[in-house]
Amino acid sequence: MKSELHLSSAGEPHIVEVKIIKDARGTLGIIEGLKEVGFDFRRIYFMTDLACASNRGGHAHKRLKQCFVVMRGAVTIKLEGLGRVHEFRLENCDKALVVPAGYWRDLYDFSEDCLIAVLASDYYEEDDYIRDYAEFLAYSMPSAVNRVPYIDLGRHVSDMRADLQAAVDRTFDSGTFIGGSLVEEFETSFARYSEAEKAVGVANGYDALELTLRAWNICAGDEVIVPAHTFVATALAVARTGASPVLVDVEQDTAVIDVSKVEAAITPKTKAIIPVHLYGHPVDMDPLMAIAERHGLWVLEDAAQAHGARYKGRRCGSLGHAAAFSFYPTKNLGAFGDGGGVTSNDAALVAKVKQLGNYGASRKYHHNDLGINSRLDPMQAALLSVTLKRLDAWNGRRDELARRYLDGLHGIEGLRLPAVRNWAEPVWHVFAIQVLDGRRVDLEAWLQAASIGTNIHYPLPIHHQKCFAYLGYDPKGFPIAENLAQTVLSLPLDALHSDAEIDYVIEKTCDFFRR
Ligand SMILES: *Cc1c(COP(=O)(O)O)cnc(C)c1O
């Protein structure tokens, strides 16, 4: 199997950049980028005078980490570890291969002039070697899965530690800890990613919602339409402007707002609609925008769970008049702390949100509005620039795992799987199954007994939240939201879950329904 790794990892072989300068006088092999290699080298050796047809390698190391730098010529390196095989063709270029401990390596197909430098993390030690392949297999096979965390952020860190560390260093080196070019850099690339004209960073997803509503002058006496089934922030942001969140029920199979019920909720006080692309599945935006246009309403996408999702080919975040994003650590695009952002094609709106999040200042110490302090800091922005580069690959991996669930859990009585509209490319922030017949609590306990982490998004619908009691919602007015609160159960789904982990969840879930 030829594989080119997209996800570099402390635990997996990966390619790093090195500098090799060539000119008429010869090759100057400079090995830089120690940080990217991820370890210090104690021992360096060279491989040269290799016969083209020879093989080298044929062993693994228990502790030693190595980095292969092909300074001249070419070689194929096959690595095997953790039940996976990777094959790399390295040519004299500016790339080197980092091989963590625990990988069986075979080197072959040397070019005639091949010269390889090997950087090793430690001195030679005979008992570090595994020279017997069968012994290696026993040593390296991943132990059978017997637990699956709902999400493990430690894996995210391990997967990109060197890049994250470099981002932290960049921030320190910049000497700027509020605002500045690292924030601007991220804002520009996130706007481009979301296919919107502009983006601005704020302190969190909640502020992204509230500040946008405030920028539109939404206040007491106004009404804003929100789905009855969502995270509380959507409705809370409306309520905290003084306006009233008006609820609309959701669709049973996708759990997002039922656009066919929106128009009936519009009154002369309505100013805006907040569609939530819940679980990463886009709302049917074309008919929603048509309704908004007919009634002269703003549309603010709550895209906190939908970074990268597409609706009819277009990215969430570019579909309404503005969109609010959260970079909470477990979101598809997560920071390492709080963070949020607003995207829009309306540059004036984005400027207004930025101003409101910076004490309402038009320029330093001149305050036009009653603003607040809500800024994305450069440390988080620099870290987000690292995660943003991986977002498409990670969303792709989420999609693979979601399909695995959809196949593996297909056709079980008493279980409803999430639907995907034919115009939607969801990003599976959450994989929420619906457990019918009042059995959710039993399945939850069953999976917990099998050491599988689950979550409920969300157990109490907006109209039953105590904080909104003053709004006097009809307790029976939103039956589907009510039903979802009783039936949804989110299974583990993260880009860094293995196939085997998801298979284990599928197996245990099937066992439950087979009993
Ligand atoms: C996470 C989330 C928010 C709020 O984001 P924070 O960054 O936690 O403030 C808002 N809406 C939805 C749908 C969310 O999932």
The ligand as a Gaussian input file, in Angstrom:
#p B3LYP/6-31G(d) Opt

LIG

0 1
 C      -20.572000      25.639000      21.132000
 C      -21.778000      26.318000      20.631000
 C      -22.001000      27.680000      20.868000
 C      -21.200000      28.516000      21.821000
 O      -19.847000      28.493000      21.649000
 P      -18.842000      28.880000      22.861000
 O      -17.555000      29.094000      22.166000
 O      -18.847000      27.727000      23.798000
 O      -19.365000      30.111000      23.491000
 C      -23.091000      28.276000      20.264000
 N      -23.931000      27.560000      19.496000
 C      -23.778000      26.246000      19.282000
 C      -24.745000      25.523000      18.409000
 C      -22.701000      25.576000      19.856000
 O      -22.551000      24.269000      19.633000

